[in-house]
Amino acid sequence: MMGGHHAASGAAAWIAVTSSAPIAFGWYPGVSDIGVMTGTLVCAGAALLPDADHHNGTIAHSLPPVSEGLTRIVGQVSGGHRNGTHSILGVLAFTGLAWGAGKLSLETEHFGSVLIGPGIMCVLLVAFAMDALKLTRKGVHWPWIPAVALAAVIAVFAPEEWWWMPFSVGLGCVVHLLGDFVTTMGIPLFWPIAPKPPRWVRRNKWLPFDNMWTRGGNFALPILGDAGSIREWVVMTPISLYAIVGFGWALMSQMGFDVESRWEALVSSLTGLL
């Protein structure tokens, strides 16, 4: 799946599980409107994290020069592109890193305890998301400005918003794996173990399992075909619109609009027409 679509799917997943809007499931309650909006960008960035193993991918060029060095290190540790970071172990590692970062704080005289760990992660993830979604200009300085500003404001004035960070990172990584799982290349789900398909699967080429379980130990359900296919665009366009609507709902609610009443009035009007 393409980088922008990974980010959009992460944003949509966060809206679906945390938003109080009628179009959401609300499986992860207690997140404020600020948390929904911030988490949308954070989860979108986290949905790009598994591609941190690619020195020439979307992440590598999103926050120079830090992102370039980061991707090289991750690639070496995880065994190269589409290996460790695209596995269950990779998801656990990224989620654990987010949990550990949540414990890093700095005591200040004027602002009290400032959670610098989540702030740093927010800078990275928001920059990843904004670059993939083409919401910021390219360059050495531009990607840093909105990411640092958002992280600083929340770290200082709303530190209680960071409690959801590990879940957001884990959710984004899982969504990334699902996105690659439905393309032809698949994912090494059980890395570093690479279970090969049984002989009966390899012999019977007419079975659908031949494409779902590769000789290299990857697993796939390639309903979207190759990354960037028309099928991928058809699926991801409404998902992207869903994320935009959910973000807009949280924004209007935070601004004081009675979004719920307006929604109920709209639904009532449409029901009357039918």
N, C-alpha and C positions, 0 to 999 in steps of 0.2 A: 504494500500500500504506500502511496505517496506521502511525503512528510506533512503537507498541509492537511491531508485527510486524516492522518493519525491525530494531529492536533485538534481538528474539528470533532473527531469522535470522542476524544478525551473531554473536551468542553461539554459535549452533549451528554456524556455519561454523568458528569458532575451535576449538571442541571437536573437530570432524571432522578438522581438519588437524594438530592439535598433541597431542591426548590420546593416552596410551598404552593407553587402554581398548580392549577388543576391539570395541566398537561404533564405534570411530573408524578413520580411514584412516592417520593418522600420517605424512602427506606432508611435514610440517615438523618433523622430529625435533629433539631437544635442549632442548625447553622443559620446565622443571621443573614440578612440581605447583603451586607458587606462581605460576609464569608462566602455567600453564593457567587457574588461577582468576582471576588479575588480568587476563589477556588476554581472558577471556570478557567482563568488564565493559568493557574498553577497546575491544574489537572491536564490542561492542554499541553503544557510544557512537559509534564511527567509522561504523557503519552508519546513523547519523542525520546525519552531516556534510553530505551533499549537500542536505539540507533546511535548511542554515544560510542559504540564500538567501531564506527565508520569514520575514518579521518577526513573523508571528503563528503560527508552527508550534510543534512540540513543543520544539525547541531553544530558541526565543526566551524561553520562560518557565521554563526548567530551572535557570538559575543567575543570578538577577537580582542586580545590574543589568548584569553583564558580558555575559551572553548576548544581552540585548536590543540592546545597541550592536553586538555582534559580527555578529548576523544582518543588521542594517541595512547594515553595511559590505560584507559578503559579497554581499548582494543587489544593491547598487549596482555592485560590481566585476564580478559574473557576469552582469549583464543581467536580473536579476529571477528569479522562481521558475521552476524547471524549465528553466533554460538552461545556463549554463556549468558549474555544479556537478554536473549530471546528464550529463556527457559524459566521453569518454576524457581530454580535457585537464583536466577537473576532478579526476578520480582521480589523475592524475599530479601535479597541483598539491598536493593534500592529502598525498599520499605524500611528495613532496619536502619539504613543510613539516615533516612528522614526522621525516624524515631530518635536516634542518637543525637541528631542535630537539634532536635527540639529541647534537649537538655542543656544546650549551651546558652548561657545568659551572661549579661554584664551589668553589674550594679552601678548606677549613676546617681549623682547628687540631685539632679533636677527631675529626671524621668523615672527614677526607681530602677526596677529590674527590667532590662531590655533583652528580649530573646534574639540574640544575634545569629544563632544557628538557623532557625526558620527564616530569618531575614535574608541570610546569604543564599539559602535554597530558593527563596522566592525570586531573588535577583536572577539567578540562573534560569529557573523554569519559566518565568515570565518572558525573559529575553528569548528563550527558545521558541515559546509559543508565538510571540509577536513577529518574529522573523518568519516562521513557517506560515503564518496566516497573512503575511505581508502587511502588517500594521505599523511598521517602522521603517525608516530609511536604512540603507546599507551604510557601512563605514565603521571606523574604529570607535567613534564616540557616540553616535546616535543610538545604537541599541542599548547602551548603558543607562541613558537618561530616564526613560519611563520605568524601567525595571528597578533601578535604585530608588527612584522617587516613591514608587508604590510600596516597596519593601520598607523603606524608612518611615513612611507615614504610619503604616500598620504596626510596625515593631515598636514605635514610640507611643502612639496614641490609642492603639487597639490591640495590645499584646494578647488579649484573651482570644483573638481570632485564630491563633495558630494551633489550637488543640486538634484540628482536623487534618493537619499537614501529612502525617504518615498515611492516613487513609486515602487522601487525595493522590499521593505519589503511588501507592499500591494500586489504586483503581486505574490510574493513567497507564501504568505498565501492563496491567492485565488487558486493558482495551487495546493496547498496541499489539500484544500477542494475538488477540482475537482477530485483529485486522490483517496481520500477516498469515494467520492460520487459514483464512478464506481465500488466499492467493496461491498460485501454483508452486511457489518455492517452499511454503510451509515453514515450520519452526522446529528446532531441536528441543522439544519440550522437556526432556529428561537429562539434558546436558549436565555433567560430562559423560553420562552414559548415553550411548547411541545404539539403541536396540535395533537390530536389523529385522526386516520382515521375515516370517517363516517361509520355507521353501515353497509351500503350496501357494502362497500369495505371489511369489516371484514367477512361478511357472504359469499361472493362470492370468495372462495379461488382460483378458477380457473383464476381469473383476474390477470394480471401482476402487478396491483397496490398493491397486497398483499405484494410483496417483495419490492416495491418502497416506501411504506409509512407504517412504522412499528407502532405497538401499543405504543411504547415508544416515538413516535414523530420524529423518524429519517427518513430521505429521502435518497433514493439510486436509482441508475440505474446500477445494479450489473453485467455489461457486462464483467468485469474481474474476477468475482467470488471472492474467498477468497484472502486476502492479501498474496502475495508471490506465487500465482498460476503460472502455465505455461503460461497462457494467459497474465498475467502481464509482464512476462519476454519477451514474443514475442513482445508486444507493446513497452516496455521500452528500448529494445536493440537498435532499430534504432533511437529512440528519444535521447538516450545517445550519439550515434555516431554523430547525428546532432549537439549537443552541443559542442562536441570535435572539429568538423570541423569549426564551427563558432568561437570558441575561437582561433583556429589556424589561421583563416583568420585575426582576429584582431591583433594577435601577429605579423604575417608577415607584415601586413600593418604598424604597429608601428615601425618595424625594417627597414622600408624603401623599402620593396619589392613592385613592381608594380603588386599587386595581381589582380587588375581588368583587366589589359591587358592580363595577363596569363590566367585568366578565360575565357575571350572572345576568345583567341586563341584556348583554349581547346574546347570550345563549337563549334567554327567554324570548327575545325578538325572533331569532332564527327558528325556534321551536314553533312559535306562533305562525310563521310563514309556511311551515310544513303541515 
